[in-house]
Amino acid sequence: MGEIEELRVFLAVAREQSFVGAARALGLPPPSVTRSIAALEDRLGLQLFIRTTRRVSLTPAGADYAAEIDPLLQGIGQATENLRDRHGDTAGLIRLNAPIAFGAEALPEIIAQFRALHPQVTFSVVLNDSFVASVDDSFDLAIRISQAPREVLSIWRKICRVDRVIAASPAYLEERGVPVHPSDLQHHVCVGHDAQGRGEVWELQSGKESHRLRVGEVLSVNSAGLMAGLARAGQGLVLLPRFMIEADLASGALVQVLPGWTPPQLWLTLYYPPLDRLPARLDLFSEHVVKSVTATRGFSVSEEG
């Protein structure tokens, strides 16, 4: 590992306050991070971190060093990006964060098609469902499915609406009956989605009439993919993005219910760090994501605002 790479690892550990967290952010094996820090401390003849069982923190010397080298490395990175942009070079790494379900369903084809066109671009992808709005140095791009963005500290780009539907298996509906009004849902098993598995509130509207219902008392999970699987297995009703279950709806494995009632609008949005100008590879990949997503069934292509 070169000296600049060692310094990037050092800053990542300082930022994450964890060797494992830094390894995850950088896409490196944890032992490589540990060895890199040990080599840097040995070369400097100084202890840069205080290690405890709970956290890793900077020593006074480490804090001084981080403050000195952070702007220098940012300057080197920006100079490299500027050079590549001026000469049309798209080579480099894209550090991407995306929701788990979207990543599993859409990203394999999106990345494969992009790398066929730009094989010099590499990817480090982290999937999670935690909301990412303020994109820091950990990622170059975050893809989120959420309500309309209001974040002012990051650059964001609304791509398209993400329609959601309530659906269940034919077997479940035959056994429990088809709900004709949201008030009927209290007699059904409605699978909730929550990061902590504690359930959620469904808000549904039809014209001027609205209805709220807390769901997840019987089944609550933190994975949209698992929700779809539970619905196919006849375990209840789910509220999911249409793109996730489009094939199930087309095949009849799942059936949409309450089509006249809509939940709050979600958007597919791209978030970027607050850069003056996007690197060429990031600009190209963003346009590729837009074209790929808006050509996919299950997404609404019309933009607003």
Secondary structure in CASP SS format (residue, H / E / C, confidence):
PFRMAT SS
TARGET T0000
AUTHOR 0000-0000-0000
METHOD secondary structure of the structure
MODEL  1
M C 1.00
G C 1.00
E H 1.00
I H 1.00
E H 1.00
E H 1.00
L H 1.00
R H 1.00
V H 1.00
F H 1.00
L H 1.00
A H 1.00
V H 1.00
A H 1.00
R H 1.00
E H 1.00
Q C 1.00
S C 1.00
F H 1.00
V H 1.00
G H 1.00
A H 1.00
A H 1.00
R H 1.00
A H 1.00
L H 1.00
G C 1.00
L C 1.00
P C 1.00
P H 1.00
P H 1.00
S H 1.00
V H 1.00
T H 1.00
R H 1.00
S H 1.00
I H 1.00
A H 1.00
A H 1.00
L H 1.00
E H 1.00
D H 1.00
R H 1.00
L H 1.00
G C 1.00
L C 1.00
Q C 1.00
L C 1.00
F E 1.00
I E 1.00
R E 1.00
T C 1.00
T C 1.00
R C 1.00
R C 1.00
V E 1.00
S E 1.00
L E 1.00
T C 1.00
P H 1.00
A H 1.00
G H 1.00
A H 1.00
D H 1.00
Y H 1.00
A H 1.00
A H 1.00
E H 1.00
I H 1.00
D H 1.00
P H 1.00
L H 1.00
L H 1.00
Q H 1.00
G H 1.00
I H 1.00
G H 1.00
Q H 1.00
A H 1.00
T H 1.00
E H 1.00
N H 1.00
L H 1.00
R H 1.00
D H 1.00
R H 1.00
H C 1.00
G C 1.00
D C 1.00
T C 1.00
A C 1.00
G E 1.00
L E 1.00
I E 1.00
R E 1.00
L E 1.00
N E 1.00
A E 1.00
P C 1.00
I H 1.00
A H 1.00
F H 1.00
G H 1.00
A H 1.00
E H 1.00
A C 1.00
L H 1.00
P H 1.00
E H 1.00
I H 1.00
I H 1.00
A H 1.00
Q H 1.00
F H 1.00
R H 1.00
A H 1.00
L H 1.00
H C 1.00
P C 1.00
Q C 1.00
V E 1.00
T E 1.00
F E 1.00
S E 1.00
V E 1.00
V E 1.00
L E 1.00
N C 1.00
D C 1.00
S C 1.00
F C 1.00
V C 1.00
A C 1.00
S C 1.00
V C 1.00
D C 1.00
D C 1.00
S C 1.00
F C 1.00
D C 1.00
L E 1.00
A E 1.00
I E 1.00
R E 1.00
I E 1.00
S E 1.00
Q C 1.00
A C 1.00
P C 1.00
R C 1.00
E C 1.00
V C 1.00
L C 1.00
S C 1.00
I E 1.00
W E 1.00
R E 1.00
K E 1.00
I E 1.00
C E 1.00
R E 1.00
V E 1.00
D C 1.00
R E 1.00
V E 1.00
I E 1.00
A E 1.00
A E 1.00
S C 1.00
P H 1.00
A H 1.00
Y H 1.00
L H 1.00
E H 1.00
E H 1.00
R H 1.00
G C 1.00
V C 1.00
P C 1.00
V C 1.00
H C 1.00
P H 1.00
S H 1.00
D H 1.00
L H 1.00
Q H 1.00
H H 1.00
H C 1.00
V C 1.00
C E 1.00
V C 1.00
G E 1.00
H E 1.00
D C 1.00
A C 1.00
Q C 1.00
G C 1.00
R C 1.00
G C 1.00
E E 1.00
V E 1.00
W E 1.00
E E 1.00
L E 1.00
Q E 1.00
S E 1.00
G C 1.00
K C 1.00
E E 1.00
S E 1.00
H E 1.00
R E 1.00
L E 1.00
R E 1.00
V E 1.00
G C 1.00
E C 1.00
V C 1.00
L C 1.00
S E 1.00
V E 1.00
N C 1.00
S C 1.00
A H 1.00
G H 1.00
L H 1.00
M H 1.00
A H 1.00
G H 1.00
L H 1.00
A H 1.00
R H 1.00
A C 1.00
G C 1.00
Q C 1.00
G C 1.00
L E 1.00
V E 1.00
L E 1.00
L E 1.00
P E 1.00
R H 1.00
F H 1.00
M H 1.00
I H 1.00
E H 1.00
A H 1.00
D H 1.00
L H 1.00
A H 1.00
S H 1.00
G C 1.00
A C 1.00
L C 1.00
V E 1.00
Q E 1.00
V E 1.00
L C 1.00
P C 1.00
G C 1.00
W C 1.00
T E 1.00
P C 1.00
P C 1.00
Q C 1.00
L E 1.00
W E 1.00
L E 1.00
T E 1.00
L E 1.00
Y E 1.00
Y E 1.00
P C 1.00
P C 1.00
L C 1.00
D C 1.00
R C 1.00
L C 1.00
P C 1.00
A H 1.00
R H 1.00
L H 1.00
D H 1.00
L H 1.00
F H 1.00
S H 1.00
E H 1.00
H H 1.00
V H 1.00
V H 1.00
K H 1.00
S H 1.00
V H 1.00
T H 1.00
A C 1.00
T C 1.00
R C 1.00
G C 1.00
F E 1.00
S E 1.00
V C 1.00
S C 1.00
E C 1.00
E C 1.00
G C 1.00
END
